[in-house]
Amino acid sequence: MGLFTPEQARAELAALRPLLDELVVVRADMVELSAALATGGPPTALGGRPEQKAAEARLNELMTAVQETGAELKGVAPLLIDFPADLDGVPVLLCWLEGEPELAWYHRAGLGFAGRRRLP
C-alpha cells in the first residue's frame, strides 16, 4: 500500500474512529455471546448462536476494512494499529493503542511494541 507520513497516519486514524468504535462494541458483544454459549446457560439479552455468528462476521468485516487502508491491525483486544512509515530513512511503524487520544508513538519495524518511542 505504501508508507504513511505521521500526518497521513493521524488523518487515517481520525477517519477510522467510527469504525474502531463499532469494532469495540461488536468485540464486546461477541465475547459476551460466546461466553454465554460456552457455558451452556441461557442466551444473553443479546441473543444466542445466530447473533454470535453475526457479530463474528461483522467483526471480520471491520477488521478487513482497517487492513484495506494500509494500516496493520496487530491486536483486537486491545486494538493495536500500526501504520508503516519512514522516519529519517529508518523503517518504522507509527503505533496507536486503544485508549490513546492520538497517534503519538512509533517503533522500529523489528522491535515491536516494547520498542515504542514518542514521535518527535
C-alpha positions in Angstrom: 0.0 0.0 0.0 2.8 2.4 0.7 4.1 4.4 3.6 2.3 6.9 5.8 3.7 10.2 7.0 2.7 11.0 10.6 0.2 13.5 9.3 -1.4 11.0 6.9 -1.5 8.3 9.6 -3.2 10.7 12.0 -5.7 11.6 9.3 -6.4 8.0 8.6 -6.8 7.2 12.2 -9.3 10.0 12.6 -11.2 8.7 9.6 -11.2 5.2 11.1 -12.5 6.2 14.5 -16.2 5.5 13.9 -15.3 2.1 12.5 -13.0 1.4 15.5 -15.7 2.5 17.9 -18.0 0.0 16.3 -15.4 -2.7 16.4 -15.0 -2.2 20.2 -18.8 -2.7 20.7 -19.0 -5.7 18.3 -16.0 -7.2 20.0 -17.7 -6.9 23.4 -21.0 -8.3 22.1 -19.2 -11.3 20.5 -17.3 -12.1 23.7 -20.5 -11.9 25.8 -22.4 -14.1 23.4 -19.6 -16.6 23.1 -19.2 -16.9 26.9 -22.9 -17.5 27.3 -22.9 -20.2 24.7 -19.8 -21.8 26.0 -21.3 -22.3 29.5 -24.5 -23.8 28.1 -26.5 -21.3 30.0 -29.4 -19.3 28.7 -28.8 -16.8 25.9 -27.9 -13.3 27.0 -30.1 -10.3 26.2 -28.0 -10.0 23.1 -29.3 -13.3 21.8 -27.8 -16.7 21.0 -25.9 -18.6 18.3 -27.2 -16.6 15.3 -26.3 -13.3 17.0 -22.9 -14.6 17.9 -22.3 -15.7 14.3 -23.5 -12.3 13.0 -21.2 -10.5 15.5 -18.3 -12.6 14.4 -19.0 -11.8 10.7 -19.3 -8.1 11.4 -16.0 -8.2 13.4 -14.2 -9.8 10.5 -15.7 -7.1 8.1 -14.5 -4.3 10.4 -11.0 -5.8 10.7 -10.8 -6.2 7.0 -11.8 -2.5 6.5 -9.0 -1.4 8.7 -6.4 -3.5 6.9 -7.7 -2.2 3.5 -6.5 1.3 4.4 -2.9 0.1 4.5 -2.8 0.1 8.3 -1.8 -3.1 10.1 -4.2 -4.4 12.7 -1.8 -6.0 15.2 -4.3 -6.6 18.0 -8.0 -6.7 18.7 -8.2 -6.7 22.5 -7.0 -4.1 22.9 -6.9 -2.6 19.5 -3.4 -2.0 18.3 -2.8 -0.4 14.9 0.5 0.2 13.1 1.0 2.5 10.1 4.1 1.7 8.1 6.3 4.8 7.8 9.8 6.0 7.3 11.4 8.4 9.8 14.7 9.9 8.7 15.4 6.9 6.4 14.6 4.3 9.1 11.6 1.9 8.5 9.2 2.3 11.4 5.6 1.6 12.4 3.6 4.5 13.7 1.7 2.9 16.6 -1.7 3.5 18.1 -3.2 1.6 21.1 -6.8 1.6 22.0 -7.4 4.3 24.7 -4.7 6.6 23.4 -6.2 10.0 22.4 -3.9 10.4 19.4 -1.2 8.7 17.3 1.9 9.7 19.2 4.2 6.7 19.2 6.4 4.7 16.8 8.7 1.7 16.9 11.3 0.3 14.6 9.9 -2.4 12.4 11.7 -5.3 14.1 11.3 -4.2 17.7 7.6 -4.4 18.2 5.5 -2.7 21.0 8.3 -2.9 23.6 10.4 -0.6 21.5 7.8 2.1 21.3 9.1 5.7 21.5 7.3 9.1 21.3 7.1 10.7 17.9 9.4 13.7 17.6 
